């Protein structure tokens, strides 16, 4: 296999694997109906077309697709032809079968925090001079993209459960953050969702290692049902664990973590906020240790101090007239809730504004009651139009009862980005923190607010 074409190359994962394949000597081309180049560097020589075309399939050894295209209606002719020829595969399948074959394969899995943890772990491995190859679904600012092209010995991937994509990987060392029912448009129940994680963990080869957050009930339940005696299972977070978060001290520029490790007690300065990011860091540090890093080294401490997260995870995009604006990919109530709680803890005397683009109707339907708890820490809540995606056939739940449960005058529903932006700006009271949450088109709303604050 030498000539490969990437459909949907503007997607976060597709663009990363395309860069990696190109660096490994494959002849790579791509196309994206949106015209996006994704996270490809400006100087990339990969030829990209701004539309799908069946002619792209000619003389290709493989057509690599984003899983989102599997449910496209109508199906692009380009994909249909590739399927007829038997050369279509997802980028996860290609990565797992052709590239992710190194001597020391690592993966970070879980419902929430995968990208943040993978990005930090990749930087820790880099600081330890292990020259990792890393693939994740978000941009790491230090790399200016979402892939690090390193050696073949140490390889790290963000293992995404959607579409059971992680079933293409066989990692020796796995970190599991949490298991919290997600992607209801694909997994019909929490039980089916948990079973997918168990199936993935069964792919760890004998004598491999699983490190998991034992403070998370979902992760604990999944691991308890795994029934593997041929791998090392290491817990973190509990009083019985070798890895413990002993203390977390919020500070002006982040937080200080006191961590119990197998090599003794260590204090780290962390630039990120919140208990959830402390646990993300604890998992990344543990995985780095088992991969061979000296977690007491100054290089590791420096990485912890400097790591401000990955793109679109509480990413500060503007600060003006006492108003700080963030863009955030959060679209599940759990993710939104922990982000708002961390900001409320860190900035208790500032107005906290949550602007939410609900992502997909099924997520609203399944988790409706969880939204009240998630949004409670905010001072004001503005809910904009729902990003329906592939679910335009489903009925959008009435969001007014949800607003009422949040309290009189605290929340409102608006049906366009323009209206939402106007109302947010009209109700700001500096000092204020404004977070725009969404995984659909919310970046456009962030830009509208950014231009006017």
C-alpha positions as CSV (number, residue, x, y, z in Angstrom):
1,X,0.0,0.0,0.0
2,X,1.6,3.2,-1.1
3,X,-1.0,5.6,-2.6
4,X,-3.7,6.7,-0.2
5,X,-6.5,9.3,-0.4
6,X,-8.1,10.9,2.7
7,X,-11.8,11.8,2.5
8,X,-12.7,14.4,5.2
9,X,-9.1,15.4,5.6
10,X,-10.3,18.6,7.4
11,X,-11.4,16.5,10.4
12,X,-9.2,16.6,13.5
13,X,-8.2,12.9,13.4
14,X,-8.0,12.5,9.6
15,X,-5.7,15.5,9.3
16,X,-3.3,14.1,12.0
17,X,-3.1,10.6,10.4
18,X,-2.7,12.2,6.9
19,X,0.4,14.1,8.2
20,X,1.8,11.0,9.8
21,X,1.3,8.8,6.7
22,X,2.9,11.5,4.5
23,X,5.9,11.6,6.9
24,X,6.2,7.8,6.7
25,X,6.5,7.8,3.0
26,X,3.0,7.3,1.7
27,X,1.8,9.2,-1.3
28,X,-1.0,11.2,0.3
29,X,-3.8,13.3,-1.2
30,X,-7.0,14.5,0.4
31,X,-10.4,16.2,0.0
32,X,-12.9,17.9,2.2
33,X,-16.3,19.2,1.3
34,X,-15.9,22.2,3.7
35,X,-12.6,23.2,2.0
36,X,-10.9,22.9,5.4
37,X,-7.3,21.9,5.7
38,X,-7.8,20.9,9.3
39,X,-4.7,21.1,11.3
40,X,-2.3,20.6,8.4
41,X,0.6,23.1,8.6
42,X,0.5,26.0,6.1
43,X,3.6,24.6,4.5
44,X,2.2,21.1,4.0
45,X,2.7,19.7,0.5
46,X,-0.3,17.4,0.6
47,X,-2.6,18.2,-2.3
48,X,-6.2,18.8,-1.1
49,X,-9.3,19.2,-3.2
50,X,-12.2,21.3,-1.9
51,X,-14.9,18.8,-2.9
52,X,-15.6,15.1,-3.1
53,X,-15.2,13.6,-6.5
54,X,-15.3,10.0,-7.6
55,X,-12.2,10.6,-9.8
56,X,-10.2,10.8,-6.5
57,X,-10.5,7.0,-6.1
58,X,-8.7,6.2,-9.3
59,X,-5.4,4.4,-8.9
60,X,-5.5,4.6,-5.1
61,X,-4.4,1.7,-2.9
62,X,-6.7,2.9,-0.1
63,X,-9.3,5.6,0.6
64,X,-9.2,6.6,4.2
65,X,-12.3,8.2,5.6
66,X,-13.6,10.0,8.6
67,X,-16.2,7.8,10.4
68,X,-18.6,10.7,10.2
69,X,-18.9,10.0,6.4
70,X,-20.3,6.5,7.2
71,X,-23.6,8.0,8.1
72,X,-23.7,10.7,5.4
73,X,-27.0,10.9,3.5
74,X,-26.7,10.8,0.6
75,X,-23.4,8.8,0.6
76,X,-20.7,10.6,-1.5
77,X,-20.1,8.8,-4.8
78,X,-16.4,8.8,-4.0
79,X,-17.0,6.7,-0.9
80,X,-19.4,4.4,-2.7
81,X,-16.9,3.7,-5.4
82,X,-14.1,3.0,-2.8
83,X,-16.4,0.5,-1.1
84,X,-17.2,-1.2,-4.3
85,X,-13.4,-1.6,-4.9
86,X,-12.9,-2.8,-1.3
87,X,-10.4,-0.1,-0.5
88,X,-12.3,2.1,2.0
89,X,-11.3,2.1,5.6
90,X,-11.6,4.6,8.5
91,X,-8.5,6.5,9.5
92,X,-8.5,4.6,12.8
93,X,-8.3,1.3,11.0
94,X,-5.4,2.5,8.8
95,X,-3.6,3.9,11.8
96,X,-4.0,0.8,13.9
97,X,-3.0,-1.7,11.1
98,X,-0.3,0.3,9.3
99,X,1.4,2.7,11.7
100,X,0.5,2.0,15.3
101,X,2.7,-1.1,15.5
102,X,5.6,0.1,17.6
103,X,7.3,-1.7,20.5
104,X,5.7,0.4,23.2
105,X,2.2,1.5,22.3
106,X,0.2,3.8,24.7
107,X,-3.4,4.9,24.6
108,X,-5.6,7.2,26.6
109,X,-9.3,6.3,26.7
110,X,-12.3,7.6,28.6
111,X,-15.5,9.6,28.1
112,X,-14.0,13.0,29.0
113,X,-10.5,14.5,29.2
114,X,-8.9,12.3,26.6
115,X,-7.4,15.0,24.5
116,X,-6.2,17.0,27.5
117,X,-4.5,14.0,29.0
118,X,-3.1,12.7,25.7
119,X,-1.6,16.1,24.9
120,X,0.1,16.4,28.4
121,X,1.3,12.8,28.2
122,X,2.8,13.4,24.8
123,X,4.7,16.4,26.0
124,X,5.9,14.5,29.1
125,X,7.3,11.7,26.9
126,X,8.9,14.3,24.7
127,X,10.5,16.0,27.7
128,X,11.8,12.6,28.8
129,X,13.5,12.4,25.4
130,X,11.5,9.3,24.4
131,X,10.7,10.8,21.0
132,X,7.1,9.7,20.9
133,X,4.8,9.7,17.9
134,X,1.5,11.1,19.1
135,X,-2.0,11.3,17.5
136,X,-4.9,13.1,19.1
137,X,-8.1,15.0,18.3
138,X,-7.0,18.5,19.3
139,X,-4.2,20.9,18.6
140,X,-1.3,21.0,21.0
141,X,0.0,24.6,21.0
142,X,3.6,23.6,21.5
143,X,3.4,21.5,18.2
144,X,0.9,23.8,16.4
145,X,-0.9,20.8,15.2
146,X,-2.6,17.6,16.6
147,X,0.2,15.1,15.8
148,X,3.8,14.7,16.8
149,X,5.9,12.8,14.2
150,X,8.5,11.0,16.2
151,X,10.1,7.6,16.2
152,X,8.3,4.3,15.9
153,X,9.3,2.8,19.2
154,X,7.0,4.8,21.5
155,X,3.6,5.6,20.1
156,X,0.6,7.3,21.8
157,X,-2.9,7.6,20.5
158,X,-6.1,9.2,21.9
159,X,-8.4,6.2,21.8
160,X,-11.9,7.4,20.9
161,X,-14.9,5.1,21.7
162,X,-17.3,6.6,19.1
163,X,-18.2,4.0,16.4
164,X,-16.0,1.7,18.5
165,X,-13.0,3.3,16.8
166,X,-10.6,2.2,19.5
167,X,-11.1,-1.4,18.6
168,X,-8.5,-1.0,15.9
169,X,-5.7,-0.4,18.5
170,X,-3.7,-3.0,20.6
171,X,-1.9,-0.8,23.2
172,X,0.5,-2.2,25.7
173,X,-0.1,0.6,28.2
174,X,-3.6,2.1,28.6
175,X,-4.8,5.0,30.7
176,X,-8.6,5.1,31.5
177,X,-9.9,8.5,32.8
178,X,-13.6,7.7,33.2
179,X,-16.6,5.9,31.8
180,X,-19.7,8.1,31.6
181,X,-22.5,7.3,29.1
182,X,-21.9,9.4,25.9
183,X,-22.7,9.3,22.2
184,X,-26.3,8.1,22.6
185,X,-26.8,8.5,18.9
186,X,-24.5,5.4,18.5
187,X,-24.6,3.5,21.8
188,X,-28.2,2.7,22.6
189,X,-27.7,2.4,26.4
190,X,-25.2,2.9,29.2
191,X,-24.7,-0.8,29.3
192,X,-23.8,-1.1,25.7
193,X,-21.5,1.8,26.1
194,X,-19.7,0.2,29.1
195,X,-19.4,-3.1,27.1
196,X,-17.5,-1.2,24.4
197,X,-14.9,-0.1,26.9
198,X,-14.6,-3.6,28.3
199,X,-14.0,-5.0,24.8
200,X,-11.3,-2.4,24.2
201,X,-9.5,-3.2,27.4
202,X,-9.5,-6.9,26.4
203,X,-7.3,-5.9,23.5
204,X,-4.4,-5.1,25.8
205,X,-1.9,-7.8,25.1
206,X,-0.9,-10.2,27.9
207,X,1.7,-8.6,30.3
208,X,0.3,-5.2,29.4
209,X,-0.7,-2.5,31.9
210,X,-3.9,-0.7,32.6
211,X,-3.9,2.4,34.8
212,X,-7.3,3.8,35.7
213,X,-9.0,6.5,37.8
214,X,-10.5,4.5,40.6
215,X,-12.5,7.5,41.9
216,X,-14.7,7.3,38.8
217,X,-17.6,4.9,39.4
218,X,-18.0,4.1,35.7
219,X,-14.3,3.3,35.2
220,X,-14.3,1.2,38.4
221,X,-17.4,-0.7,37.3
222,X,-15.9,-1.4,33.8
223,X,-12.6,-2.6,35.2
224,X,-14.4,-4.8,37.8
225,X,-16.1,-6.7,34.9
226,X,-12.9,-7.0,32.8
227,X,-11.7,-10.2,34.5
228,X,-8.1,-10.0,33.3
229,X,-5.4,-11.7,35.4
230,X,-2.7,-11.6,32.7
231,X,-2.2,-7.8,32.8
232,X,-1.1,-5.3,35.5
233,X,-4.1,-3.3,36.7
234,X,-3.0,-0.1,38.6
235,X,-5.4,2.2,40.4
236,X,-5.0,5.9,41.0
237,X,-6.9,8.3,43.1
238,X,-8.1,6.3,46.2
239,X,-6.5,6.1,49.6
240,X,-5.3,2.5,48.8
241,X,-3.7,3.5,45.5
242,X,0.0,3.9,44.8
243,X,-0.9,7.1,42.9
244,X,-2.9,9.6,45.0
245,X,-3.8,13.2,44.7
246,X,-3.0,14.3,48.3
247,X,-3.7,18.0,47.9
248,X,-4.8,20.5,45.4
249,X,-4.2,24.2,46.1
250,X,-5.7,26.7,43.6
251,X,-3.4,29.7,42.9
252,X,-3.5,32.7,40.7
253,X,-1.8,31.0,37.8
254,X,-3.3,27.5,38.1
255,X,-3.0,25.1,41.0
256,X,-0.4,23.1,43.0
257,X,-0.8,19.4,43.2
258,X,0.8,17.2,45.9
259,X,1.0,13.7,44.5
260,X,1.9,10.4,46.1
261,X,3.7,8.2,43.6
262,X,5.7,4.9,43.7
263,X,8.9,7.1,43.8
264,X,7.7,9.2,46.7
265,X,5.7,12.4,47.2
266,X,6.0,15.0,44.5
267,X,4.6,18.6,44.2
268,X,3.7,19.9,40.7
269,X,2.7,23.4,39.6
270,X,-0.1,23.0,37.1
271,X,-1.3,25.7,34.7
272,X,-4.8,24.1,34.3
273,X,-7.7,24.6,36.7
274,X,-10.0,22.2,38.6
275,X,-10.1,18.8,40.2
276,X,-10.8,17.1,36.9
277,X,-7.6,18.5,35.4
278,X,-5.7,17.4,38.5
279,X,-6.9,13.9,37.9
280,X,-6.1,14.2,34.1
281,X,-2.5,15.2,35.1
282,X,-2.2,12.4,37.7
283,X,-3.1,9.8,35.0
284,X,-0.6,11.4,32.5
285,X,2.2,11.4,35.1
286,X,1.5,7.8,36.0
287,X,1.5,6.7,32.3
288,X,4.7,8.7,31.7
289,X,6.3,6.9,34.6
290,X,5.4,3.4,33.3
291,X,6.7,4.4,29.9
292,X,10.1,5.2,31.3
293,X,10.1,8.9,32.2
294,X,11.7,10.3,35.3
295,X,8.7,12.1,36.8
296,X,10.9,13.9,39.3
297,X,13.0,15.6,36.6
298,X,13.0,19.3,36.0
299,X,12.0,18.7,32.4
300,X,8.8,17.0,33.6
301,X,8.1,19.8,36.2
302,X,8.6,22.4,33.5
303,X,6.2,20.7,31.2
304,X,3.6,20.6,34.0
305,X,4.0,24.3,34.7
306,X,3.8,25.3,31.0
307,X,1.0,23.0,29.8
308,X,-2.1,25.2,29.3
309,X,-4.2,22.4,27.6
310,X,-5.1,21.7,24.0
311,X,-7.1,23.7,21.5
312,X,-10.8,24.4,22.3
313,X,-10.5,23.2,25.9
314,X,-11.3,26.3,28.0
315,X,-9.1,28.2,25.4
316,X,-8.9,31.9,26.2
317,X,-9.6,33.8,23.0
318,X,-10.0,37.3,24.2
319,X,-9.7,39.6,27.3
320,X,-11.0,43.2,27.1
321,X,-12.7,45.7,29.4
322,X,-12.7,43.2,32.3
323,X,-14.3,40.4,30.2
324,X,-12.4,37.2,29.6
325,X,-13.8,35.0,26.7
326,X,-13.2,31.3,26.4
327,X,-14.0,28.8,23.6
328,X,-14.7,25.3,24.8
329,X,-15.5,22.0,23.0
330,X,-17.6,20.7,25.9
331,X,-20.9,19.3,24.8
332,X,-21.8,16.7,27.4
333,X,-23.3,18.0,30.7
334,X,-20.5,16.4,32.7
335,X,-17.8,18.3,30.7
336,X,-19.7,21.6,31.0
337,X,-20.3,21.1,34.7
338,X,-16.7,20.5,35.7
339,X,-15.5,23.4,33.6
340,X,-18.0,25.8,35.2
341,X,-17.2,24.6,38.7
342,X,-13.5,25.1,38.2
343,X,-14.0,28.7,37.0
344,X,-16.4,29.4,39.9
345,X,-13.8,28.1,42.3
346,X,-11.0,30.1,40.8
347,X,-12.9,33.4,40.1
348,X,-15.6,33.5,42.8
349,X,-16.1,37.3,42.6
350,X,-16.6,37.4,38.8
351,X,-19.8,37.0,36.8
352,X,-19.7,33.5,35.2
353,X,-21.6,33.3,31.8
354,X,-22.3,30.0,30.1
355,X,-23.2,30.2,26.4
356,X,-24.3,26.8,25.2
357,X,-24.9,25.4,21.7
358,X,-26.5,22.0,22.5
359,X,-24.9,19.3,20.4
360,X,-27.2,16.7,18.8
361,X,-30.8,16.1,19.8
362,X,-30.2,12.6,21.3
363,X,-27.8,14.1,23.8
364,X,-30.4,16.6,24.9
365,X,-33.0,13.9,25.2
366,X,-30.9,11.3,27.1
367,X,-29.3,13.8,29.5
368,X,-32.0,16.4,29.9
369,X,-32.1,16.4,33.7
370,X,-28.3,16.5,34.0
371,X,-28.1,19.9,32.3
372,X,-29.6,21.7,35.4
373,X,-26.8,20.4,37.6
374,X,-24.2,21.1,35.0
375,X,-25.2,24.8,34.5
376,X,-26.0,25.6,38.1
377,X,-22.5,27.2,38.8
378,X,-23.1,29.8,36.1
379,X,-24.4,33.3,37.0
380,X,-26.1,33.6,33.6
381,X,-26.9,31.0,31.0
382,X,-27.7,31.6,27.3
383,X,-28.8,28.6,25.3
384,X,-28.6,29.0,21.5
385,X,-30.0,27.0,18.6
386,X,-29.4,23.2,18.8
387,X,-26.8,21.7,16.4
388,X,-28.8,18.8,15.1
389,X,-26.1,17.3,12.9
390,X,-27.4,14.0,11.6
391,X,-30.5,14.1,13.8
392,X,-32.7,16.6,12.1
393,X,-35.5,14.0,12.1
394,X,-35.7,14.0,15.9
395,X,-37.8,16.4,17.9
396,X,-35.9,18.9,19.9
397,X,-37.0,18.9,23.6
398,X,-38.5,22.1,25.0
399,X,-35.7,23.9,26.8
400,X,-37.9,26.4,28.7
401,X,-38.5,24.0,31.6
402,X,-34.8,23.6,32.0
403,X,-34.3,27.3,32.1
404,X,-37.1,27.6,34.8
405,X,-35.3,25.0,37.0
406,X,-32.1,27.1,36.9
407,X,-33.9,30.0,38.6
408,X,-35.9,33.1,37.7
409,X,-34.2,35.3,35.1
410,X,-31.0,33.2,35.1
411,X,-31.3,31.4,31.8
412,X,-32.8,32.1,28.4
413,X,-33.2,30.3,25.0
414,X,-32.3,32.1,21.8
415,X,-32.8,30.8,18.3
416,X,-29.9,32.4,16.4
417,X,-26.3,33.2,17.0
418,X,-26.9,36.8,16.3
419,X,-29.7,37.1,18.9
420,X,-27.6,35.1,21.4
421,X,-24.6,37.3,20.9
422,X,-26.6,40.5,21.4
423,X,-28.2,39.2,24.6
424,X,-24.9,38.0,26.1
425,X,-23.3,41.4,25.4
426,X,-26.3,43.3,26.8
427,X,-26.1,41.3,30.1
428,X,-22.4,41.4,30.8
429,X,-21.2,42.8,34.1
430,X,-17.5,43.1,34.3
431,X,-15.4,41.5,35.7
432,X,-16.8,38.5,33.9
433,X,-15.8,35.1,32.5
434,X,-17.7,34.0,29.4
435,X,-17.5,30.4,28.1
436,X,-19.0,29.4,24.7
437,X,-19.6,25.6,24.8
438,X,-20.2,23.5,21.7
439,X,-18.9,20.9,19.2
440,X,-21.0,22.0,16.2
441,X,-20.8,25.6,14.8
442,X,-20.2,27.4,18.1
443,X,-16.9,28.8,17.0
444,X,-18.8,31.2,14.9
445,X,-20.7,32.4,17.9
446,X,-17.5,32.8,19.9
447,X,-16.1,35.0,17.1
448,X,-19.3,37.2,17.1
449,X,-18.9,37.8,20.8
450,X,-15.2,38.3,20.5
451,X,-15.6,41.2,18.0
452,X,-17.9,43.1,20.3
453,X,-16.5,42.8,23.9
